[in-house]
Amino acid sequence: MVAASTDSVAVSQALAQRLHIVFPILSDAVGRLGSAFGVFGRAMGPVDGHSVFVLGRRGRLRWKQTAFQTMHVPVSAILTALRAVNRLPAR
C-alpha cells in the first residue's frame, strides 16, 4: 500500500506520525501522479482528488474509486476489490 498527496513532504510526515500511518506517502506536489491517474485538479483546485486505485501484480490498473465530493472511499469496497484482484473468496 502506498499513498500519494499534493501536500509537502513535511506535512505528509506530520500526518503519518499523528495517525500512525506505517505505509509510504509519496509527495505529488506538482500533480504528476494525479494527472497520470486522471484525478489531479478534478475537485478542489490544483490537488489530487481523493481516490483509491488497486494495481495488479504487473502494475496494471485493476480497480479504482474516486470520492471527489465525499472524500471517503469505504474500506469494505477496497477490501472487496483487493479480494477480486487477488482471486480470494468473499467473506
N, C-alpha and C positions, 0 to 999 in steps of 0.2 A: 504494500500500500504506500502510495506517495500522494502528497497534497501539493497544490500549487496555489500561489497567491500573488496578487499585484502589490501587496504590502512589501515594505522593505524587509531585508533580512533581519534587522534588529526587532522590528515589530513582530515578525513571524516567530522569532526565537522567544520573545517575551510571552507570546500567546501559547507556544508549545510548553513552556515552563509552567505557566499558570494553569493550563488544562491537562498537564501531564501527558502530552502527546509524545509518543515514542517513535513515530514514523517520520521520515524526512518531509520537510515543507520546502518546495522549490520556490525561488523568487522569480516571478514573471513580471517584473516591474514595467517592462515596455509592451507586454501583451503578446509576445511571440507564440508562446504555447497556447494561450487562449484563442488567438487568431487561427492557429492550425486546427483547433478543435471547434471553431465556429462559435465561441462563447465570449470573445473579447468585445467590450463595448455594446453589448446587447441589452443591458439592464440599467445600470446606474452610472453611465459615463464611461470613462476610459479604465474600466476594471474588468476582470474575468467574472462572468456570471456564475452563480452557484450551480454547480453541475457535478455529476459523478459519471465516470467512464470506467468500463471494465474492458481490459485488453486481454486477448488470448495469449497463449504461450509464445506465439510467434510475433506478438506485438500488434496484432490487428485489432481494431475496434470491434468488440462483440456486443456491447450494450451501452446505452447512455441514457441519462435522465437529467433534464435541466430543471432548475427551480428558480427562474429569474424573479418571479413575484413572491413566492412563499419563502425562498431562501432555505428550503428544507427538503431533503430527499429522504424518505423513510428508510430506516435501516432494514426493515423487512423486505423492501423492494431490492435493495442492494444484495442482501443475502440470497434472495431468490435468483437474481441474475448470476451471482457467483456460482451457485449450485448448478444452474443450467450450463454455464460456460465450462465448468469442470465435470459436467455429467454426473453429478451426485444426486442421490434420491432426495425428494422433497421431504420436509419434516412435518 
